[in-house]
Amino acid sequence: MNDSPGIGRRIQILPDQVANQIAAGEVVERPASVVKELVENALDAGARSVRVELRNGGKTYIRVADDGEGMSRPDALLALDRHATSKIRTAEDLQGVASFGFRGEALPSIAAVSRFEMETAPLDGGPATRIRVTGGRIVSSDEIARRPGTTVTVRSLFQNVPARAKFLRAAGAETRAVSEAILLLALSHLRTAFHLESNGRELLSLPSAESPAGRVADIWGTDEAGQLLELDAEVDGLRVGGLIQRPDAARLTGGRRYLFVNGRPFRDRALVRAVDDAYRTTVAPGLRPTFLLYLRLGGEQVDVNVHPAKAEVRFSSAPAVYQAVSEAVRSRLGAVSSAPGLGPDAGPAEPEPPAAGRPPRMRTERESRVAERDPGAFGASGEDSKPPQLAFFVARAGADDVDAVATSEGSESPPLGAASRAVRPHAWQLHDAYILVTTRDGLLIVDQHSAHERVLFEEIMQRFEGSGAESQRLLFPLTLRLAPAEFAAVEELGGLLRAVGFEVDAFGDRTVIVHSAPNPHPYFDAEACFRDMVSELTHGSDLVNSARNQHERIAKSMACKGAIKAGQPLSGAEMEELVDRLFATELPGHDVHGRPTILRLTMEELARRFGRS
């Protein structure tokens, strides 16, 4: 006798009730699944307001009411049959379906595992209908009076499937899952109002919103909304909109990350990585910036039916989508400083480079000595002393007249009685670490090490695409003995090191000779920089380990080790030149560690701190 299950048994057709219960297992996992399906139906019906009520986390009671387009009695009855829909006619229609679901797709599955009641009335003024279903069987169908719209009530979920009911979590956990499901739909349907009530207590009350920022403010507060930047770009036919977090506001935990395509929320780890790549070198490794991205593209370019719960999608050209999103985010980050309130118009987003198409370089030591003897030689004073970039930046920052320099003739310090609207396009150094630049509406504070680090990083990355960096021949070459792993790294990376300005030859027995070195500034210590770089590239660090490729690893390390340090005195012209070069970069607001390079102190804040506001 063969007792193995399924062997020697006859094939038979399952009863509709059993088939519906099995289908329900694919659609209805928990109360949040029921709420999601019913709210999506309401949105597809054009609802402008959706109200959800729960008891016991939805395990005993769920009610979803909408003011959308209701159904006539025949349609309501048909909606409770499996495979009933008003949205598609052929298999080809699935390719470009823009709706979430359709009356009838989820309803029979939900009704099969609960005590189900639906009241609905069409917009054309026809009679309303109430249908009651228990365990998948229609028990009554009545004509009633009610306003247009639909209300679905689900009681005793999984009453006839105890095996599934016992896997439900505590009421609090189920309520949180319902709340998250509604938040996703509220973020993708801004013009619809949403209300959630649990055990008689209101959890969410979201009016319709005009923009994602308005919705975020209603959900998480105006403080969080104030940390987000609006994004609106089009790259190769893909529309990328939404909100991305200011890099200086990113945190290790708590980053909210939402993706929507054509109004549908979805998950895509690769796309999240593309956004993180766009933030690279603007936030420290491990930070999770918040973002809400809304993608718009043709229905034929995205398949929304690859996941049973439609939580994932498939793009016809995924790499192009990821690249477009990364470019859009990176471009938006490049147009804003880390300083709160310093918007894209406060500094030159795309400044014109100086003569010969290259950013100005730091002066050589010889030129610095000349400057000490003749401050006017390098634009430190005089009528035309303002470097073109700094003058342009000051103008964008709010100056009415960039030539109105509040200094007395022949003096280096401005008089205290200078007009408040005047702008000083000169820079001052604080504790040999910070550069202060005044504008009409406040003060900019620039971290000189972080600023130079950003400048060097972007210049090095550009040089990898060109002929490499300029270097100077050392009068006395450096002979350095390295650890075995470091010596192997220098041999492996010799070509890349040459591209950043280090000409290195192996001398045998783990010894190398450095013939040439870069000259990023007059105070550069070639030996210390080379040793630190080799050690970091050999043994790793959060900085270089987070790099995407070898070029970025070298550029990050060189920028960090080669930048001028805090504690280094700079002349006025050097400070101005550094600010110029910073605002000529693509991402001036942050160094390669993700730390801010610029802070802004506004006149309003000064007034507030002095008790004048």
C-alpha positions, 0 to 999 in steps of 0.5 A, a space after each residue: 500500500 502506498 501511503 505517500 501523499 499525492 501519489 496514486 491519488 486522482 486529480 480533481 477540481 477544487 471547490 470554489 470556496 477552497 480555491 478562493 481561500 488558497 487565492 486569498 493566501 496570495 493576496 491577504 497576508 495580514 490586515 495591512 494587505 487588506 487595507 492596502 488592497 481596499 485603499 488602492 481600489 478606492 484610489 482607482 475609483 477616483 476617491 478624493 478622501 479615504 477613511 480607514 478604521 481599525 480595531 485590534 490591529 485590524 484582526 477583528 475589524 477593518 472599515 475603508 470608506 471612500 467618496 470615489 465612483 461607486 458601483 451599480 448592483 450588477 457590477 457589485 455582485 460581479 466584483 465578488 467573482 474571481 477574475 472580474 475586472 473593469 480595467 483590462 480586456 486582453 493579456 496585452 492590456 497588462 503591459 501598460 496598466 496604470 491602475 493599482 488594482 480593480 474592483 473584483 481582483 482582491 474582493 473575493 479573496 478577502 471575502 473568502 476569509 472573513 465576514 465581509 460587507 460592501 456598501 456602494 452607490 454609483 455617481 450617476 444617482 442610481 440605487 445603492 447596494 449592500 452585499 454581505 458575504 461570509 466565508 466566500 458565500 453571499 448571504 444577502 444583497 439589499 438595496 439601501 440609501 447612501 451617498 455615492 462612494 464605497 464602504 467595505 467592512 471586514 470582520 473576523 479576518 481569517 475566521 475560517 483559516 485558523 492556521 493563518 490567524 495564529 501567525 498574525 502579530 500583536 495588535 500594535 505591530 499590525 496597526 503599525 503595518 497598516 499605518 506604513 501601508 497608508 503612508 506609502 499610498 498617501 505619499 504617492 497620491 498627494 491630492 487625496 486626503 487620508 484618515 486612519 483611526 485605531 480603536 477610536 483614536 485618530 492616528 493619521 489625518 492628512 489633508 490633500 497636499 499640493 506638493 511632496 514637501 507639503 505631504 512630508 510636513 503633514 506627516 513628519 513635521 516642518 522641521 524634517 521637511 525643511 531638511 529636504 531639497 526639491 528635485 525636478 529633472 528630466 534625463 533621456 526622457 525619464 522624469 525624476 522628481 521628489 525630495 532629497 535630503 540635504 547632506 548635512 542633515 543625513 544620519 546613521 539611522 532614520 533615513 526614510 527612503 521611498 521610491 515611486 514609479 508612475 504613482 506606484 510605490 516599489 522597492 529596488 535595491 539597485 536604484 537605492 544604491 544609485 542614489 547613495 552613489 550620487 551622495 558619495 563624497 558629500 556624506 560620510 560612509 554609513 549615513 542614510 540620506 532621506 529621499 522620496 523619488 517619483 519617476 515618470 516614464 512610458 508604461 511600455 518601459 516598466 513592467 509592474 507585474 513581476 511581483 505577486 504583491 506588485 512591490 517590485 518592478 522591472 525596467 526595460 533598460 534598468 542601467 539607463 534608469 539608474 544612471 539617470 536617477 544618479 545624475 539627477 540627484 548629483 546635479 541637484 546636490 551640486 547646486 546647493 551648499 551645506 549651509 542652511 539657507 544657502 540656496 542654489 542662487 547663493 553661489 555660482 552653480 556653474 562659474 566661469 573658469 579663469 583664463 585658459 579654462 582652468 581653475 586658479 592654482 595656489 601660489 608657489 612659495 616664490 610668488 608668496 614671497 613676492 606678494 609679501 613685498 608687493 601685496 598688489 602683485 597678485 590681486 590682494 588690493 587695489 581697485 581691481 583686486 577682487 578675483 573674478 570668481 569671488 566677486 561673482 559669488 558675492 554678487 550672487 549672494 546678494 550684493 547690490 554693488 560688488 564694487 562697494 567695498 567697505 574699506 577706508 582708502 589705504 587701510 586694510 580693515 573696514 570702518 565700523 560705520 560702513 554701510 550695511 549693504 556694502 560687501 567686502 569681497 576680501 577674506 579673513 582667517 580665524 585661528 588659522 583654520 577658517 576663512 570668513 567671507 562677508 556678504 550683504 546678508 551675513 557671513 560665510 565660514 569656510 573650513 580651509 582644509 575641507 574646502 581644499 580637500 573638495 577642490 583637490 578631489 575634483 581636480 584629480 578626478 578630472 586629471 584622470 580623464 586627461 593627461 595627468 597632474 603637473 608635478 615638480 622634480 625634486 632636487 633631492 629625490 626621496 628614498 623610502 623603505 616600505 612594508 611588504 604590503 605597501 611596497 606591493 601596493 606602490 608597484 600595483 598603483 604606480 600608474 595611478 600615482 603618476 597620474 596624480 603627480 608622484 613619479 616613483 621607481 622601485 629600488 629593490 628590497 622594498 625601497 622606492 625612490 620618489 623623483 617627482 611630486 605634485 605641488 598642490 600648495 606652497 606648504 605641501 609635505 611630499 614625503 608625509 603625504 606619500 607615506 600616508 597615502 600608501 598606508 591608507 591605500 594598503 590597509 584601507 579606511 572608511 574613506 577609501 573603502 567607500 570609493 567606487 573604483 581605484 581612481 576614486 580611492 587615489 583621489 580621495 586619499 590624495 585630497 585628504 592627505 594633500 590638502 592644506 591643514 588647519 593651523 596653516 596661516 594663509 595670505 588674503 589672496 590665497 584665501 580668496 583664491 581657495 574660495 574661488 576654486 571651491 565654488 568652481 567645483 561641482 559639489 562645493 558644499 562638502 568634503 570627501 568625508 561628507 563634512 560641510 565645507 561652508 556654514 552661513 550665519 545670516 543677519 537674521 540669526 545675528 539679530 536673534 542672538 543679540 536679542 534684536 528680533 
